[in-house]
Amino acid sequence: MSIFSKLGWFFKSEKKRYIIGVLFLALTSVANLVPPLILGKMADQLDKGHISVAYYIWLILAIIAAAFSLYLLRYFWRKQIWGGAAVLERKLRTQLFEHFMNMDRTFFQRHRTGDLMAHATNDITAIQNVAGDGVLTLVDSLVTGGSTMIAMMIVVDWRLTIIALLPLPVLAIGSWKLGDRLHGAFDKSQAAFSRLNNKTQESISGIKVLKTFGQGKEDTVAFNKMVDETIEINKKVFKWDALFDPLATVVIGATYVITIIYGGLLVSNNHLSVGQLVSFIAYIGNMVWPMFAIGYLFNILERGSASYDRVEKLLKEKSLITDEKADQKLDHQAIKGDLVYDIESFAYPDEKEIPVLQNIKFKLKPGQTLGLVGKVGSGKTTIIQLLLREFDDYRGKISLGGHNIKNIPLKTYLNEIAYVPQNNFLFSTSIKDNIAFSKPKTDQAKIETAARKSDLHDDILQMPAGYNSLVGENGISLSGGQKQRMSIARALLKDSQILILDDALSAVDAKTEKAILSSLKQERQDKTTLIAAHRLTSVMDANLILVLKDGKIIEEGTHQELLDKHGWYEEMWQKQELSSEAGEKLDE
């Protein structure tokens, strides 16, 4: 029953709805007492051998009236109680989604997508069932069981009622013991479902790689093994759950046996009429649901409790990136100015003893471009991650317009940044909507202008529906270069103070790269641009180029200054030039 106290905040906020629902549910249980009483009276009249037509019609009309009343009462309690469950579902889904939106990068490194999806679907549904079927089953079983027992005592005989219901404590004790077992089993079951969800999501996302490497059968075997493990875990749930119904059946059977034996004796001794015994047996029929409901209720409550604990644990996690130090008075005008990077050292949260950046210092004025180059793992993307405030735990300071970026409200700060990542993400909607993602109400002319600047406009016009063409899930219908250029168009349309291109031109040819960079140079004469790249032609026009190795700056300067130093940059430039010339000769 602890799940009801855990959901106390919700029931308190929706108490009017649930009071009305419980009231109608209680009235429904009371109305259910009428038909057995009428049947008993009819049996008594038939036993006496005479019943008038008028009395018979009156009894039939009474049964019809009770049935109609039950119809209306059930409609109203369902509307209130199941309506409340829908409200809880909406609140929890919204709360969980907002939590996901507010969490930092480390949160999503700890939790896989499939696991988060399991929390947002299976767990939420289990909790919702507590506010719907759980409340219904609890109230209905208590009120129906209680009112039926009272009716059995008053209408029939209190001695028969007490003796007939002697097996009930066995059901209560058994249900309590099985409930403890169920909670632990359900917790393991939900965790197994999360793992299976992760595997499914990973396999579907990587289907192209699986097929290309011919690993479809092997992955299917791995998936089937995980399914078997999940089934084995769920078998334990079913084992404990399956014991509820037989237990209730045994108790009900024992009740019927006692009623027939002892009730028959009372009738033969003229302590009860035949009609009263018929009513009593009918009332035992009413008790069948409350007895079975105990098992059903424990099932719902334990599953809901285990799921609520999982969701609550997730919601209690705090983002390391917050606005706690932010000066809410700062707006986008106040933070315009120089970008100054002064980082002494930074290490990832899970590897704090290994610094990935050391002594990274530079200053960019509005209108200037920074180039970041170096081998894979040299620290280019990490510099960008700190600028995006994906991590805040570093020694040093990054400032924009003279303000520490940690003191700028996140919404204000991030609105001043447009970012094109290495792995471009596109939504399963039209090209137009993808480009206008940050500004949904942008007119068509501005969208087309952004597409021209990223050298994508002509490609779009070749598509069947033009700008209304659907790109498919994560741009599956587009080439790598088209996806990159669409991401660039989306960033350019945002027109932010800072533009970050993280190896965003790797999938386009040299001619397209040159066209895009030329557009950027014209477009962003008063705005700051950061370009991380492996191809040095992407950064050759930058005002400052940093060459990184093992998280340190080993060379810095303009393109010509770095060539004159005859270091890593000059060596790499020569190699790429030779490679480019060889490629051009092959094309010829």
NORZINOR-V970068 format. One record per residue. RES is the residue in three letters. OMEGA is omega in whole degrees, 0 to 359 (NA if undefined). Layout:
RES:OMEGA + RES:OMEGA
This chain:
MET:184 + SER:181 + ILE:179 + PHE:177 + SER:177 + LYS:180 + LEU:181 + GLY:180 + TRP:181 + PHE:181 + PHE:177 + LYS:181 + SER:182 + GLU:187 + LYS:180 + LYS:180 + ARG:184 + TYR:176 + ILE:178 + ILE:181 + GLY:180 + VAL:179 + LEU:179 + PHE:178 + LEU:178 + ALA:178 + LEU:177 + THR:179 + SER:179 + VAL:179 + ALA:178 + ASN:181 + LEU:185 + VAL:183 + PRO:178 + PRO:179 + LEU:179 + ILE:178 + LEU:179 + GLY:179 + LYS:179 + MET:180 + ALA:178 + ASP:180 + GLN:179 + LEU:178 + ASP:179 + LYS:176 + GLY:176 + HIS:175 + ILE:183 + SER:179 + VAL:181 + ALA:179 + TYR:179 + TYR:179 + ILE:180 + TRP:180 + LEU:179 + ILE:179 + LEU:179 + ALA:178 + ILE:179 + ILE:179 + ALA:179 + ALA:180 + ALA:179 + PHE:178 + SER:178 + LEU:179 + TYR:181 + LEU:181 + LEU:180 + ARG:178 + TYR:185 + PHE:180 + TRP:178 + ARG:180 + LYS:183 + GLN:186 + ILE:179 + TRP:172 + GLY:177 + GLY:178 + ALA:179 + ALA:177 + VAL:178 + LEU:179 + GLU:180 + ARG:181 + LYS:182 + LEU:179 + ARG:179 + THR:180 + GLN:182 + LEU:180 + PHE:178 + GLU:178 + HIS:177 + PHE:182 + MET:183 + ASN:184 + MET:184 + ASP:185 + ARG:183 + THR:178 + PHE:182 + PHE:172 + GLN:180 + ARG:185 + HIS:179 + ARG:184 + THR:181 + GLY:179 + ASP:179 + LEU:177 + MET:179 + ALA:176 + HIS:185 + ALA:182 + THR:186 + ASN:182 + ASP:179 + ILE:179 + THR:179 + ALA:179 + ILE:179 + GLN:180 + ASN:178 + VAL:182 + ALA:179 + GLY:181 + ASP:180 + GLY:179 + VAL:179 + LEU:185 + THR:180 + LEU:183 + VAL:183 + ASP:181 + SER:180 + LEU:183 + VAL:180 + THR:180 + GLY:182 + GLY:181 + SER:179 + THR:178 + MET:178 + ILE:179 + ALA:180 + MET:180 + MET:185 + ILE:186 + VAL:185 + VAL:184 + ASP:184 + TRP:180 + ARG:179 + LEU:181 + THR:181 + ILE:183 + ILE:182 + ALA:184 + LEU:178 + LEU:181 + PRO:185 + LEU:179 + PRO:178 + VAL:179 + LEU:181 + ALA:181 + ILE:179 + GLY:180 + SER:180 + TRP:179 + LYS:180 + LEU:180 + GLY:178 + ASP:179 + ARG:183 + LEU:184 + HIS:180 + GLY:180 + ALA:179 + PHE:179 + ASP:178 + LYS:180 + SER:180 + GLN:178 + ALA:178 + ALA:178 + PHE:178 + SER:180 + ARG:179 + LEU:178 + ASN:178 + ASN:182 + LYS:180 + THR:181 + GLN:181 + GLU:181 + SER:179 + ILE:179 + SER:183 + GLY:185 + ILE:180 + LYS:180 + VAL:179 + LEU:181 + LYS:182 + THR:181 + PHE:177 + GLY:183 + GLN:182 + GLY:182 + LYS:181 + GLU:180 + ASP:178 + THR:178 + VAL:179 + ALA:179 + PHE:180 + ASN:177 + LYS:179 + MET:176 + VAL:179 + ASP:179 + GLU:179 + THR:179 + ILE:179 + GLU:178 + ILE:181 + ASN:178 + LYS:179 + LYS:176 + VAL:182 + PHE:181 + LYS:180 + TRP:180 + ASP:183 + ALA:181 + LEU:182 + PHE:185 + ASP:177 + PRO:179 + LEU:179 + ALA:180 + THR:179 + VAL:180 + VAL:180 + ILE:178 + GLY:179 + ALA:179 + THR:179 + TYR:181 + VAL:180 + ILE:181 + THR:182 + ILE:182 + ILE:185 + TYR:179 + GLY:177 + GLY:178 + LEU:180 + LEU:178 + VAL:181 + SER:178 + ASN:178 + ASN:173 + HIS:178 + LEU:173 + SER:177 + VAL:180 + GLY:178 + GLN:178 + LEU:177 + VAL:178 + SER:181 + PHE:180 + ILE:177 + ALA:178 + TYR:176 + ILE:175 + GLY:176 + ASN:181 + MET:182 + VAL:181 + TRP:179 + PRO:180 + MET:176 + PHE:183 + ALA:180 + ILE:178 + GLY:179 + TYR:181 + LEU:179 + PHE:177 + ASN:181 + ILE:185 + LEU:181 + GLU:176 + ARG:179 + GLY:180 + SER:179 + ALA:180 + SER:180 + TYR:178 + ASP:180 + ARG:180 + VAL:180 + GLU:178 + LYS:179 + LEU:182 + LEU:181 + LYS:178 + GLU:183 + LYS:176 + SER:177 + LEU:179 + ILE:184 + THR:176 + ASP:185 + GLU:182 + LYS:188 + ALA:174 + ASP:187 + GLN:179 + LYS:182 + LEU:175 + ASP:186 + HIS:178 + GLN:183 + ALA:185 + ILE:176 + LYS:180 + GLY:185 + ASP:172 + LEU:183 + VAL:183 + TYR:181 + ASP:184 + ILE:177 + GLU:178 + SER:176 + PHE:175 + ALA:179 + TYR:185 + PRO:183 + ASP:178 + GLU:188 + LYS:181 + GLU:182 + ILE:179 + PRO:179 + VAL:174 + LEU:177 + GLN:175 + ASN:176 + ILE:183 + LYS:175 + PHE:180 + LYS:179 + LEU:175 + LYS:177 + PRO:181 + GLY:180 + GLN:180 + THR:177 + LEU:175 + GLY:178 + LEU:181 + VAL:180 + GLY:181 + LYS:175 + VAL:181 + GLY:182 + SER:178 + GLY:183 + LYS:182 + THR:180 + THR:176 + ILE:180 + ILE:180 + GLN:178 + LEU:179 + LEU:178 + LEU:182 + ARG:172 + GLU:175 + PHE:180 + ASP:186 + ASP:178 + TYR:176 + ARG:181 + GLY:186 + LYS:171 + ILE:182 + SER:177 + LEU:182 + GLY:178 + GLY:181 + HIS:174 + ASN:185 + ILE:177 + LYS:181 + ASN:180 + ILE:178 + PRO:185 + LEU:182 + LYS:179 + THR:184 + TYR:184 + LEU:175 + ASN:180 + GLU:181 + ILE:170 + ALA:190 + TYR:174 + VAL:185 + PRO:176 + GLN:180 + ASN:185 + ASN:177 + PHE:177 + LEU:181 + PHE:182 + SER:180 + THR:184 + SER:176 + ILE:180 + LYS:182 + ASP:177 + ASN:180 + ILE:183 + ALA:185 + PHE:183 + SER:179 + LYS:187 + PRO:184 + LYS:180 + THR:180 + ASP:186 + GLN:183 + ALA:181 + LYS:178 + ILE:180 + GLU:178 + THR:179 + ALA:179 + ALA:178 + ARG:181 + LYS:178 + SER:176 + ASP:182 + LEU:188 + HIS:183 + ASP:178 + ASP:182 + ILE:181 + LEU:179 + GLN:181 + MET:186 + PRO:182 + ALA:178 + GLY:182 + TYR:178 + ASN:178 + SER:178 + LEU:184 + VAL:183 + GLY:182 + GLU:181 + ASN:175 + GLY:185 + ILE:182 + SER:183 + LEU:174 + SER:179 + GLY:180 + GLY:179 + GLN:178 + LYS:179 + GLN:182 + ARG:177 + MET:177 + SER:177 + ILE:178 + ALA:178 + ARG:180 + ALA:181 + LEU:180 + LEU:179 + LYS:176 + ASP:183 + SER:180 + GLN:181 + ILE:175 + LEU:180 + ILE:175 + LEU:182 + ASP:183 + ASP:188 + ALA:181 + LEU:185 + SER:185 + ALA:180 + VAL:181 + ASP:185 + ALA:181 + LYS:179 + THR:179 + GLU:180 + LYS:180 + ALA:181 + ILE:180 + LEU:177 + SER:177 + SER:180 + LEU:182 + LYS:179 + GLN:187 + GLU:192 + ARG:181 + GLN:179 + ASP:182 + LYS:185 + THR:180 + THR:175 + LEU:180 + ILE:173 + ALA:186 + ALA:171 + HIS:179 + ARG:188 + LEU:177 + THR:180 + SER:185 + VAL:187 + MET:180 + ASP:182 + ALA:178 + ASN:179 + LEU:178 + ILE:177 + LEU:175 + VAL:186 + LEU:173 + LYS:180 + ASP:176 + GLY:180 + LYS:176 + ILE:180 + ILE:176 + GLU:175 + GLU:181 + GLY:175 + THR:180 + HIS:183 + GLN:180 + GLU:180 + LEU:176 + LEU:181 + ASP:181 + LYS:178 + HIS:179 + GLY:182 + TRP:183 + TYR:182 + GLU:179 + GLU:180 + MET:179 + TRP:179 + GLN:179 + LYS:182 + GLN:177 + GLU:178 + LEU:180 + SER:180 + SER:180 + GLU:179 + ALA:179 + GLY:180 + GLU:179 + LYS:178 + LEU:179 + ASP:180 + GLU:NA
